[in-house]
Amino acid sequence: MLKKNLQYYESQQCSNQWRTFLAAFSAEFASKGEVSDLRAFMYQMGRTMAAAFPAPNGSSLQALEDSINSHWSQIDWGWVALIEQAESLVVEHHASPLKVAFGEDALVWSSALLEGVYAQLFDNLGMDKSLCLRQRGDALEDGQLFVFELKKQLDEPTYFTRR
C-alpha cells in the first residue's frame, strides 16, 4: 500500500504538460557531459533559481526554516528541515520533485540544483565564507529526500601541498 501511495503522490508532483519535455531534456542533458559537469551546471541553475525566493528570515533557525518552507509550499517543491548539530547544520529536503521531473537516473546530478539553491540562500544571509554546503550521500527515501551539510571547509594540511 505504501508503494501505491508513493506512486500516486509522485504522479501529482509534476504537471502532465511538462513530463515528456522534462524526460527528453533529462536524457539529452545527461548525454552531454560528465556527472561533475552536469552537477556544476545544475548547481549554478539552483543559485539562479534562488534569486526568485523572497529574502529568507534569518532571525532564528526556525524562522529561516519557516520562510524557506513558505516558498517551497507555494511552488510544490516539498519542504525542508534544518537541523543544528555540533559541527554543522544539516539541511534535509523532503518530497523533492526531482525524481519525477528528471527521472531516477538523473538524481545523481539533478540534486545539485537544490544544493545551489540552499548555498545561495545562505550566501544571501551573509554566510561566513569558510562555510561550505555539500550534499551528503545519495538520495534517500526512493528519491524523495536529499541531505546537505553546511560546515566549515577544512583546508588540506600543509604537508599535502608541499613539494
Beta strands, then each sheet from edge to edge (+ up, - down):
strand 1: 79-84
strand 2: 88-94
strand 3: 131-135
strand 4: 145-152
sheet 1: 1+ 2- 4+ 3-
end
